[in-house]
Amino acid sequence: MATTFPAGFVWGAATTAYATEGAVREGGRGETIWDRWTRKPETIADGSTGDDASDSFRRYADDLALLRELGCTAYRFSVSWARVYPLAYGKINRAGLDYYERVVDALMTAGIAPWVTLYGWDLPQAMEERGGWLNRDTVAAFAEFADTMSRILGDRVRRWVTVAEPRTAAHRGYGTGTHAPGIANLRSELQAAHHLLLAHGEAVPVLRHNGGAGTLVGIALDLARCEPATDRDADITASHREDGARNRWYLDPLYRGMYPDDLRDVYGPDAPDARQTDMQTIAAPLDFLDIRDVGRIVVREDAAAPPLMTEPRPDPIGTGFDALLVRVYREYAPLAITVTVRGVPDTAEPDAARIIDDRDRADDLRARVPQIGDAIGAGVPVTGCFIAPLLDGFEWERGYTVRRGIVYTDFHTQERTLKESARWYTRVIAENEVRDA
């Protein structure tokens, strides 16, 4: 038995600028919030920075060769806003634009479709100093950035992702303070999230207009499967509330033009300030929705704890991914869905024969990818799968203490080596199917 995918299904890989590019002081790039954050003590597990990362700025041709070896038909990468606008808006850094044009042209020559993500969490520091995502002016600056990128690249880039995982950007950057810029309060989180969604909404018509016919625009969300710890009414209510915070707070504005009322009641005065027309802007029609499954969240009501309190529980690999896709399609009816499968951490190192047996990573892919096919069989319009990240790189607050790529990066030499998970993915792409183990 095997899970077969439709003809034309997109098989790709994805990276994020700060986690991958390196070269943070080259080519006129400006400072980002992550450049500033990583230099503060005790913010990153191993005290590292993304200064070098996977050195993709210099080695993008090597990465393109890897994509060809894998057989990928698409590559999704994020643009460093500060590489194009060092001060977030105003004067354009032509060298930064030229770099991304070279990447796009090389991909097209290789027959690999470029998918561009505009915001991958690396806000220019100059914008943060004006309030960052707490300042509505950042929305206008982002719209200018989107206009510039799509005017320059729109004749070649036909697929755009406006914002990558706005919940994580807002929650960890402005809610818990574990990501840049390190602000920690609920009011800031919700206001930042609103402005991220508004920036997305402002960018959608700009990208579509500049790209013309055939341009498709989407957003990437990280969604969780929330389940009550027991069948008690209190736990069921708490689970629904957690689902609202993690999922519906983002899906409802995008597809229904409103925040969920039950969460507004929970948030009270912490709810974001919004103008009358904001929700209409946020709900600009989408061509696709990218979904990353962050796993199962088991929720237990605790009267002594804050109203949004989760009790994580280990999730059997891949369990329930298809159900999440079915649920989103039935409740929100996106025109198309792409899926991002983010790597589980591995510690595998090359053996004497340079084989890298990243078993946990490979097992997760073997379990998760067939469920995408199951969702398609249930009528969900999933059109593509992106494995992320392509390369081992900088892993945010965890630095280089974990590896998530399907390609091993030797951070001393920057040599790349396919892991066993990558070899498995190569066979899947070539056959357009997943064989049962």
Residue, then its C-alpha position, 0 to 999 in steps of 0.5 A: m500500500a502507498t499514499t499517492f498524491p495528485a499530479g502537480f502536487v508541490w514538493g518543496a523546502a523552506t528557510t527563514a532569513y535570520a536562521t539561514e542567511g548569515a552575513v548580517r553586516e554585508g551588502g548594506r543590510g541593516e540591524t534587526i531585532w534579532d541582531r540586537w536580541t542575541r547580544k543580550p545576556e542569557t537570551i539564547a541557550d548557547g549564547s550564539t547569534g545568527d551572524d553566520a548561521s548557514d551562510s546562505f547569503r554566500r552559498y545560495a548556489d549550494d543550497l539550490a544544488l541541494l534543492r535540485e538533488l532533492g527534486c524539489t519543485a518549489y523553494r520558500f524563503s523569507v526576505s530580510w526586510a532590513r537587507v532591503y530597507p536598512l531603516a525599515y522604510g525610505k531609502i532602498n538598499r539596492a544591493g539587498l534587492d540585487y541579492y534577492e533577484r539573483v536568488v530568484d533568477a537562479l531558482m527559475t533557471a533551475g526550474i524551481a518555483p520561488w515562493v517568497t515570505l515577506y516577514g520571517w520575524d526579523l523586524p528592522q531594529a530601526m522600526e522597533e525603536r519606533g515601537g515595532w509591532l506595537n506602533r501602527d506605523t509599522v503596518a504602513a512601512f510593511a506595505e511599502f516593503a511589500d510594494t517594493m518587493s512585488r514591483i521588483l520581483g512580481d514578474r517572476v515570483r508568483r507565490w507570496v506569503t505575507v507573514a510567517e506565523p504571526r501568533t508565534a511572532a506576537h506571543r513569544g516576542y511580545g507576550t512571553g518575552t522569549h523571542a526578540p524584542g523581549i516584551a512580556n505582557l498580554r496587552s502587547e501580545l494582542q496589539a502586536a498580533h493585530h498589527l501583524l494581521l493588519a500588515h498582512g491585510e494591507a499587503v495582499p492587494v498590493l502583491r496581487h496588483n503588482g504581480g498581476a494575473g497568476t499571482l497567489v497570496g497567502i499567510a502562514l499560521d502555526l495551529a495546534r490541536c487543543e483537547p480537554a484533559t478529561d470529559r469534565d465541562a470545565d476542561i472542555t470549556a478551557s480547551h475551547r478557550e485555548d483553541g480560541a487563543r491559539n487558532r481562532w484568534y487568527l483564523d476568524p479575522l482572516y476568514r470571518g472578519m472578526y475576533p471570536d467573541d468568547l476570547r474578547d470577553v476573556y481578554g477584556p481591556d487587554a484586547p487590541d485597539a482596532r479601527q472600524t475598517d481594520m477587520q475588513t482589511i485583515a479579511a482580504p480574500l486569500d488564495f491559499l493558507d499555509i498550515r504548520d501543525v504544532g502538535r496536540i495541546v492537552v488542557r486542564e482547567d485550573a481556577a488558580a491559574p490564568p485563564l489561558m493555561t495549557e498542560p502539554r502532553p507528549d504527542p504520538i508522532g504525527t497523530g491527528f494531523d489530517a484531522l486538523l486539516v479537515r477541521v480548518y477546511r470545514e470551518y473556514a473553507p480556504l481555497a487551497i492549503t499548503v502544509t509546512v512540516r517543521g523538523v523535530p530536533d535531532t542530534a545525529e552526527p555523521d558516522a565514518a561513512r558520512i551517513i547521518d541517521d536522523r531517525d526521529r526526524a525521518d520517523d516523524l516525516r513518515a508518519r506525518v506526510p501520509q496524513i496530508g494524503d489522507a486529508i486530500g482523500a477527505g476532500v481537503p484542497v492541499t496543494g503542496c508540502f514544504i519541509a522546514p527547515l531545509l538546512d540546520g541553522f540558527e534555532w532562535e532561543r535555542g541557538y545551535t543546541v538543536r538541529r532541525g534540517i533535513v540537510y546537515t550543516d557543519f558550522h565550522t566548514q559550512e559543508r552540507t550533507l543530506k541526512e537520511s530524512a532528506r534521502w527519504y524525501t527525495r524518494v517521495i518526490a520522485e515517486n509522488e507517493v509515500r510507501d508504507a513502511 
